[in-house]
Each structure stands twice: as structure tokens, then as C-alpha cells.
Amino acid sequence: MKSISLIVAALAVGAFADVHTQGVCIDTPGDGVEVYNRAATEKACTAYKGRNTGSKQWDTCPDCTLLNEKDLLYYCESKGSHIGGDELNYYCKQKGAGDSVAW
């Protein structure tokens, strides 16, 4: 589990744009620790794929796909950069995670 936390922390550095190509759900149990939440990531990605709330790029995610990196890290990907940071965070929290990271 420690390696997953390090992966998430490393990826978080690039999470400053309004829209992103990838994201995951995380929990923050304290002391600056971030723990990857696979179950919430899977549910949030599915929910985001069904999103249709307007005409902005982040309002839909027709290409949201759940991918996995060597069976270690499952993440939501949108090659068209449809993942909005606030929107992913909303779905992650709705699906049981404490927060999200998008890059």
C-alpha cells in the first residue's frame, strides 16, 4: 500500500489545470498521508462517464475509461481531457472517498 501512496503523491504534482486526462480517488487519514481508494475510483469513473450536465468540456466524459497500471493502480482516464478536478472530487466523495487527485 505504501507504493500506491507514493505513486499518487508523485502524480499529484501535475494536478493544477482545470481539466485533466487521468484521476483517482484517495482517502486522507491524517498527517499528510494519502491512501488510494480503488473501490471509489471505479465507481466515480463509471458515474463520471454517465455525466451530462451542460456544454462545458468537464460536463460530459464520453471517453472516461477505467484503466489499470500493472494491476496495482486503477485510474479513470479521458484522452479528450474531460475530467474536471472539482467534478471528479464530487464523484469520489459521493462514492465513499475523502478526496481525489487528477493529473
DSSP file (Angstrom, degrees, kcal/mol; ACC not computed):
  #  RESIDUE AA STRUCTURE BP1 BP2  ACC     N-H-->O    O-->H-N    N-H-->O    O-->H-N    TCO  KAPPA ALPHA  PHI   PSI    X-CA   Y-CA   Z-CA
    1    1 A M     >        0   0    0      0, 0.0     4,-1.8     0, 0.0    35,-0.2   0.000 360.0 360.0 360.0 -29.6    0.0    0.0    0.0
    2    2 A K  H  >  +     0   0    0      1,-0.2     4,-1.9     2,-0.2     5,-0.1   0.886 360.0  54.2 -62.7 -38.1    2.9    2.3    0.6
    3    3 A S  H  > S+     0   0    0      1,-0.2     4,-2.0     2,-0.2    -1,-0.2   0.864 105.9  52.6 -65.8 -34.6    4.0    2.2   -3.0
    4    4 A I  H  > S+     0   0    0      2,-0.2     4,-2.6     1,-0.2    -1,-0.2   0.913 107.3  52.0 -66.2 -42.0    0.5    3.2   -4.1
    5    5 A S  H  X S+     0   0    0     -4,-1.8     4,-2.4     1,-0.2    -2,-0.2   0.895 109.7  49.8 -60.5 -39.8    0.6    6.3   -1.8
    6    6 A L  H  X S+     0   0    0     -4,-1.9     4,-2.3     2,-0.2    -1,-0.2   0.886 109.8  50.8 -67.1 -38.7    3.9    7.3   -3.4
    7    7 A I  H  X S+     0   0    0     -4,-2.0     4,-2.3     2,-0.2    -2,-0.2   0.947 111.9  47.0 -62.3 -48.4    2.5    6.9   -6.9
    8    8 A V  H  X S+     0   0    0     -4,-2.6     4,-1.7     1,-0.2    -2,-0.2   0.913 112.4  50.0 -60.9 -43.8   -0.4    9.1   -6.0
    9    9 A A  H  X S+     0   0    0     -4,-2.4     4,-0.6     1,-0.2    -1,-0.2   0.898 111.0  49.3 -63.5 -40.3    1.8   11.7   -4.3
   10   10 A A  H >< S+     0   0    0     -4,-2.3     3,-0.7     1,-0.2     4,-0.3   0.891 112.6  47.4 -66.0 -39.4    4.1   11.8   -7.3
   11   11 A L  H >< S+     0   0    0     -4,-2.3     3,-1.4     1,-0.2    -1,-0.2   0.776  97.9  70.9 -73.0 -26.3    1.2   12.2   -9.8
   12   12 A A  H >< S+     0   0    0     -4,-1.7     3,-1.8     1,-0.3    -1,-0.2   0.742  81.1  75.2 -64.1 -22.6   -0.4   15.0   -7.7
   13   13 A V  T << S+     0   0    0     -3,-0.7    -1,-0.3    -4,-0.6    -2,-0.2   0.840  96.1  47.9 -59.5 -33.8    2.4   17.4   -8.6
   14   14 A G  T <  S+     0   0    0     -3,-1.4     2,-1.0    -4,-0.3     3,-0.5   0.227  81.8 105.2 -91.8  15.6    0.8   17.8  -12.1
   15   15 A A    <   +     0   0    0     -3,-1.8    -1,-0.2     1,-0.2    87,-0.1  -0.365  43.7 101.9 -97.3  56.3   -2.7   18.4  -10.9
   16   16 A F        +     0   0    0     -2,-1.0    -1,-0.2    87,-0.1    87,-0.1   0.561  53.1  93.4-115.0  -9.6   -3.1   22.1  -11.5
   17   17 A A  S    S-     0   0    0     -3,-0.5    68,-0.2     2,-0.1    85,-0.1  -0.328  78.5-118.3 -81.8 166.4   -5.1   22.5  -14.7
   18   18 A D  S    S+     0   0    0      1,-0.1    67,-1.2    66,-0.1     2,-0.3   0.865  99.8  32.3 -71.8 -36.7   -8.9   22.9  -15.0
   19   19 A V  E    S-A   84   0A   0     65,-0.2     2,-0.3    66,-0.1    65,-0.2  -0.905  74.3-167.7-123.1 153.6   -9.3   19.7  -17.0
   20   20 A H  E     -A   83   0A   0     63,-2.7    63,-1.6    -2,-0.3     3,-0.1  -0.828  28.7-139.1-135.8 166.7   -7.3   16.5  -16.8
   21   21 A T  S    S+     0   0    0     -2,-0.3    57,-3.0     1,-0.2     2,-0.3   0.624  87.4  23.0-101.4 -18.6   -6.7   13.3  -18.6
   22   22 A Q  E     +B   77   0B   0     55,-0.2    81,-2.7    61,-0.1     2,-0.3  -0.982  61.1 165.9-147.2 156.1   -6.5   11.0  -15.5
   23   23 A G  E     -BC  76 102B   0     53,-1.8    53,-2.7    -2,-0.3     2,-0.3  -0.984  12.3-162.2-166.3 159.5   -7.6   10.8  -11.9
   24   24 A V  E     - C   0 101B   0     77,-2.7    77,-2.5    -2,-0.3     2,-0.4  -0.938  24.9-115.5-139.8 161.5   -8.1    8.7   -8.8
   25   25 A C  E     - C   0 100B   0     12,-0.4    12,-2.8    -2,-0.3     2,-0.3  -0.799  36.6-178.2 -96.9 143.3   -9.9    8.8   -5.6
   26   26 A I  E     -DC  36  99B   0     73,-2.1    73,-2.2    -2,-0.4    72,-1.0  -0.903  22.1-137.7-136.0 163.8   -8.0    8.9   -2.3
   27   27 A D  E     -D   35   0B   0      8,-2.9     8,-3.2    -2,-0.3    70,-0.1  -0.925  10.0-151.5-117.3 149.4   -8.5    9.0    1.4
   28   28 A T  E     +     0   0B   0     -2,-0.4     6,-0.2     6,-0.2     3,-0.1  -0.796  16.2 175.9-123.6  87.8   -6.5   11.2    3.7
   29   29 A P  E     -     0   0B   0      0, 0.0     2,-0.2     0, 0.0    -1,-0.1   0.607  56.3 -82.2 -71.4 -10.6   -6.3    9.6    7.1
   30   30 A G  E >  S+D   33   0B   0      3,-0.7     3,-2.0     0, 0.0     0, 0.0  -0.621  99.9  65.8 134.5 168.0   -4.1   12.3    8.6
   31   31 A D  T 3  S-     0   0    0      1,-0.3     3,-0.1    -2,-0.2    -3,-0.0   0.795 122.9 -60.7  53.6  35.6   -0.5   13.6    8.9
   32   32 A G  T 3  S+     0   0    0      1,-0.2     2,-0.4    -4,-0.1    -1,-0.3   0.593  97.6 145.1  73.3  10.0   -0.3   14.4    5.1
   33   33 A V  E <   -D   30   0B   0     -3,-2.0    -3,-0.7     2,-0.0     2,-0.5  -0.662  31.3-165.4 -84.7 134.0   -0.9   10.7    4.2
   34   34 A E  E     -     0   0B   0     -2,-0.4     2,-0.5    -6,-0.2    -6,-0.2  -0.987   2.6-166.0-119.9 127.7   -2.9   10.0    1.1
   35   35 A V  E     -D   27   0B   0     -8,-3.2    -8,-2.9    -2,-0.5   -33,-0.1  -0.960  23.4-119.5-118.4 126.2   -4.2    6.4    0.5
   36   36 A Y  E     -D   26   0B   0     -2,-0.5     2,-0.6   -35,-0.2   -10,-0.3  -0.350  19.3-153.8 -61.5 136.3   -5.5    5.3   -2.9
   37   37 A N     >  +     0   0    0    -12,-2.8     4,-2.0     1,-0.2   -12,-0.4  -0.862  14.6 178.8-118.0  94.5   -9.2    4.2   -2.8
   38   38 A R  H  > S+     0   0    0     -2,-0.6     4,-2.5     2,-0.2     5,-0.2   0.910  78.0  52.5 -64.2 -45.8   -9.7    1.7   -5.6
   39   39 A A  H  > S+     0   0    0      1,-0.2     4,-2.0     2,-0.2    -1,-0.2   0.918 112.8  44.4 -59.9 -45.3  -13.4    1.0   -5.0
   40   40 A A  H  > S+     0   0    0      2,-0.2     4,-3.0     1,-0.2    -1,-0.2   0.874 111.0  55.4 -67.4 -36.5  -14.3    4.7   -5.0
   41   41 A T  H  X S+     0   0    0     -4,-2.0     4,-2.3   -16,-0.2    -2,-0.2   0.930 108.6  47.5 -60.9 -46.2  -12.2    5.2   -8.1
   42   42 A E  H  X S+     0   0    0     -4,-2.5     4,-1.7     1,-0.2    -2,-0.2   0.925 116.3  43.3 -61.4 -45.7  -14.0    2.5  -10.1
   43   43 A K  H  X S+     0   0    0     -4,-2.0     4,-2.3    -5,-0.2    -2,-0.2   0.892 113.5  51.0 -68.6 -40.5  -17.4    3.9   -9.0
   44   44 A A  H  X S+     0   0    0     -4,-3.0     4,-2.7     2,-0.2    -2,-0.2   0.890 109.0  51.0 -65.7 -39.7  -16.5    7.5   -9.6
   45   45 A C  H  X S+     0   0    0     -4,-2.3     4,-2.1    -5,-0.2    -1,-0.2   0.914 111.1  48.0 -64.7 -42.8  -15.2    6.8  -13.1
   46   46 A T  H  X S+     0   0    0     -4,-1.7     4,-1.1    -5,-0.2    -2,-0.2   0.912 113.4  48.0 -62.8 -42.8  -18.4    5.0  -14.0
   47   47 A A  H  < S+     0   0    0     -4,-2.3     3,-0.4     1,-0.2     4,-0.3   0.904 110.5  51.1 -65.4 -41.2  -20.5    7.8  -12.6
   48   48 A Y  H >< S+     0   0    0     -4,-2.7     3,-1.5     1,-0.2    13,-0.4   0.880 103.1  59.3 -65.6 -36.8  -18.5   10.4  -14.5
   49   49 A K  H 3< S+     0   0    0     -4,-2.1    12,-0.4     1,-0.3    -1,-0.2   0.842 107.2  47.8 -59.6 -33.0  -18.9    8.6  -17.8
   50   50 A G  T 3< S+     0   0    0     -4,-1.1    -1,-0.3    -3,-0.4    -2,-0.2   0.446  87.0 121.9 -85.8  -0.9  -22.7    8.9  -17.4
   51   51 A R    <   +     0   0    0     -3,-1.5    10,-0.6    -4,-0.3     2,-0.1  -0.375  25.0 160.8 -67.8 137.2  -22.4   12.7  -16.6
   52   52 A N  B     +F   60   0C   0      8,-0.2     8,-0.2    -2,-0.1     7,-0.1  -0.558  17.1 138.5-155.0  83.3  -24.3   15.1  -18.8
   53   53 A T        -     0   0    0      6,-1.6     2,-0.3     3,-0.1     7,-0.1   0.343  67.4 -43.4-116.3   5.5  -24.8   18.4  -17.0
   54   54 A G  S    S-     0   0    0      5,-0.2    -1,-0.1     2,-0.1     0, 0.0  -0.992  70.4 -63.8 163.5-156.7  -24.1   21.0  -19.7
   55   55 A S  S    S+     0   0    0     -2,-0.3     2,-0.1    -3,-0.1    -1,-0.1   0.369  84.2 108.8-111.8   3.2  -21.9   22.1  -22.5
   56   56 A K  S >  S-     0   0    0      1,-0.1     3,-1.7     2,-0.0     4,-0.5  -0.445  81.9-109.5 -77.7 156.9  -18.5   22.7  -20.8
   57   57 A Q  G >  S+     0   0    0      1,-0.3     3,-0.6     2,-0.2    -1,-0.1   0.844 119.4  47.1 -55.8 -37.3  -15.7   20.2  -21.5
   58   58 A W  G 3  S+     0   0    0      1,-0.2    26,-0.3    25,-0.1    -1,-0.3   0.483  91.8  81.6 -85.6  -3.6  -16.0   18.8  -18.0
   59   59 A D  G <  S+     0   0    0     -3,-1.7    -6,-1.6    24,-0.1     2,-0.3   0.697 102.1  26.9 -77.1 -18.6  -19.8   18.4  -18.1
   60   60 A T  B <   -F   52   0C   0     -3,-0.6    -8,-0.2    -4,-0.5   -11,-0.1  -0.958  57.3-167.7-135.7 156.9  -19.6   15.2  -20.0
   61   61 A C    >   +     0   0    0    -10,-0.6     3,-1.7   -13,-0.4   -10,-0.1  -0.525  17.0 164.4-142.2  72.4  -16.9   12.5  -20.2
   62   62 A P  T 3  S+     0   0    0      0, 0.0    -1,-0.1     0, 0.0   -13,-0.1   0.738  81.2  45.4 -64.4 -21.0  -17.9   10.2  -23.1
   63   63 A D  T 3  S+     0   0    0     -3,-0.1    16,-0.4     2,-0.1     2,-0.2   0.222  75.3 137.7-107.9  14.8  -14.4    8.7  -23.2
   64   64 A C    <   +     0   0    0     -3,-1.7     2,-0.4    14,-0.1    14,-0.2  -0.454  29.8 176.0 -61.3 124.8  -14.0    8.1  -19.4
   65   65 A T  E     -E   77   0B   0     12,-2.3    12,-2.7    -2,-0.2     2,-0.7  -0.996  32.3-128.1-136.2 137.2  -12.4    4.7  -19.1
   66   66 A L  E     +E   76   0B   0     -2,-0.4     2,-0.3    10,-0.2    10,-0.2  -0.777  37.9 175.4 -85.5 119.1  -11.2    2.7  -16.1
   67   67 A L  E     -E   75   0B   0      8,-3.1     8,-2.7    -2,-0.7     2,-0.4  -0.787  17.6-144.7-118.6 162.7   -7.7    1.6  -16.7
   68   68 A N  E     -E   74   0B   0     -2,-0.3     2,-0.8     6,-0.3     6,-0.2  -0.989   7.9-141.3-133.9 146.4   -5.1   -0.2  -14.6
   69   69 A E  E >> S-E   73   0B   0      4,-2.3     3,-2.0    -2,-0.4     4,-1.2  -0.868  83.5 -37.4-104.7  99.7   -1.4    0.0  -14.3
   70   70 A K  T 34 S-     0   0    0     -2,-0.8    -1,-0.2     1,-0.3     4,-0.1   0.848 107.4 -67.6  54.3  39.6    0.0   -3.5  -13.8
   71   71 A D  T 34 S+     0   0    0      2,-0.2    -1,-0.3     1,-0.1     3,-0.1   0.679 127.5  90.9  56.4  19.7   -2.9   -4.5  -11.6
   72   72 A L  T <4 S+     0   0    0     -3,-2.0     2,-0.5     1,-0.3    -2,-0.2   0.805  85.3  29.1-107.4 -49.3   -1.7   -2.0   -9.0
   73   73 A L  E  <  - E   0  69B   0     -4,-1.2    -4,-2.3     2,-0.0     2,-0.5  -0.951  61.8-164.2-124.5 113.0   -3.4    1.3   -9.7
   74   74 A Y  E     + E   0  68B   0     -2,-0.5     2,-0.3    -6,-0.2    -6,-0.3  -0.828  23.4 172.1 -91.8 132.5   -6.8    1.6  -11.3
   75   75 A Y  E     - E   0  67B   0     -8,-2.7    -8,-3.1    -2,-0.5     2,-0.4  -0.947  34.9-112.7-141.4 159.4   -7.5    5.1  -12.6
   76   76 A C  E     -BE  23  66B   0    -53,-2.7   -53,-1.8    -2,-0.3     2,-0.4  -0.793  36.1-167.7 -93.5 132.2  -10.0    7.0  -14.6
   77   77 A E  E     -BE  22  65B   0    -12,-2.7   -12,-2.3    -2,-0.4     2,-0.4  -0.962  20.0-179.4-126.9 141.7   -8.8    8.2  -18.0
   78   78 A S    >   -     0   0    0    -57,-3.0     3,-2.0    -2,-0.4     5,-0.2  -0.899   9.0-167.5-134.0 104.0  -10.2   10.6  -20.6
   79   79 A K  T 3  S+     0   0    0    -16,-0.4    -1,-0.1    -2,-0.4   -58,-0.1   0.763  91.7  57.9 -63.2 -23.1   -7.9   11.0  -23.6
   80   80 A G  T 3  S-     0   0    0    -59,-0.1    -1,-0.3    -3,-0.1   -59,-0.1   0.275 115.2-116.1 -89.1  10.9  -10.0   14.1  -24.5
   81   81 A S    <   +     0   0    0     -3,-2.0   -60,-0.2   -60,-0.1    -2,-0.1   0.927  66.7 143.2  55.4  52.2   -9.3   15.8  -21.2
   82   82 A H        +     0   0    0    -63,-0.1     2,-0.8   -61,-0.1   -61,-0.1   0.499  32.2 107.7 -95.6  -5.8  -12.9   15.8  -20.0
   83   83 A I  E     -A   20   0A   0    -63,-1.6   -63,-2.7    -5,-0.2     2,-0.4  -0.641  54.0-160.3 -82.8 111.7  -12.1   15.2  -16.3
   84   84 A G  E  >  -A   19   0A   0     -2,-0.8     4,-2.8   -26,-0.3     5,-0.3  -0.732  17.3-135.2 -86.3 137.9  -12.7   18.3  -14.2
   85   85 A G  H  > S+     0   0    0    -67,-1.2     4,-2.1    -2,-0.4    -1,-0.1   0.915 104.7  43.9 -61.1 -45.7  -10.9   18.3  -10.9
   86   86 A D  H  > S+     0   0    0    -68,-0.2     4,-2.1     2,-0.2    -1,-0.2   0.882 114.7  50.5 -66.5 -38.3  -13.9   19.6   -8.9
   87   87 A E  H  > S+     0   0    0      2,-0.2     4,-2.1     1,-0.2    -2,-0.2   0.911 110.8  47.5 -68.7 -42.8  -16.2   17.2  -10.7
   88   88 A L  H  X S+     0   0    0     -4,-2.8     4,-2.8     1,-0.2     5,-0.2   0.920 110.6  53.3 -62.3 -42.0  -14.0   14.2  -10.1
   89   89 A N  H  X S+     0   0    0     -4,-2.1     4,-2.6    -5,-0.3     5,-0.2   0.902 106.5  52.9 -59.1 -41.7  -13.7   15.2   -6.4
   90   90 A Y  H  X S+     0   0    0     -4,-2.1     4,-2.3     1,-0.2    -1,-0.2   0.942 112.3  43.9 -57.8 -49.8  -17.5   15.4   -6.2
   91   91 A Y  H  X S+     0   0    0     -4,-2.1     4,-1.7     2,-0.2    -2,-0.2   0.887 112.0  53.1 -66.8 -38.5  -17.9   11.8   -7.5
   92   92 A C  H  <>S+     0   0    0     -4,-2.8     5,-2.8     2,-0.2    -1,-0.2   0.943 112.6  44.1 -61.1 -47.1  -15.1   10.4   -5.4
   93   93 A K  H ><5S+     0   0    0     -4,-2.6     3,-1.3     1,-0.2    -2,-0.2   0.892 111.9  53.3 -64.9 -38.9  -16.7   11.9   -2.2
   94   94 A Q  H 3<5S+     0   0    0     -4,-2.3    -1,-0.2     1,-0.3    -2,-0.2   0.810 109.5  50.0 -64.1 -29.4  -20.1   10.6   -3.3
   95   95 A K  T 3<5S-     0   0    0     -4,-1.7    -1,-0.3    -3,-0.2    -2,-0.2   0.245 131.2 -86.3 -98.3  12.2  -18.7    7.1   -3.8
   96   96 A G  T < 5S+     0   0    0     -3,-1.3    -3,-0.2     1,-0.3     2,-0.2   0.485  86.7 120.4 106.3   2.4  -17.0    7.0   -0.4
   97   97 A A      < -     0   0    0     -5,-2.8    -1,-0.3    -6,-0.2   -70,-0.2  -0.569  58.3-135.9 -95.5 164.8  -13.6    8.5   -0.7
   98   98 A G  S    S-     0   0    0    -72,-1.0     2,-0.3    -2,-0.2   -71,-0.2   0.682  77.0 -20.8 -89.9 -19.9  -12.3   11.5    1.2
   99   99 A D  E     -C   26   0B   0    -73,-2.2   -73,-2.1    -7,-0.1     2,-0.3  -0.906  60.5-123.6-167.7-172.5  -10.7   13.3   -1.8
  100  100 A S  E     -C   25   0B   0    -75,-0.3     2,-0.4    -2,-0.3   -75,-0.2  -0.972   3.0-149.3-148.6 162.2   -9.3   13.0   -5.3
  101  101 A V  E     -C   24   0B   0    -77,-2.5   -77,-2.7    -2,-0.3     2,-0.4  -0.996  17.9-177.0-133.9 129.8   -6.2   13.6   -7.3
  102  102 A A  E      C   23   0B   0     -2,-0.4   -79,-0.3   -79,-0.2   -85,-0.1  -0.963 360.0 360.0-127.5 146.6   -6.3   14.5  -11.1
  103  103 A W              0   0    0    -81,-2.7   -80,-0.2    -2,-0.4   -87,-0.1   0.313 360.0 360.0-144.0 360.0   -3.4   15.0  -13.5
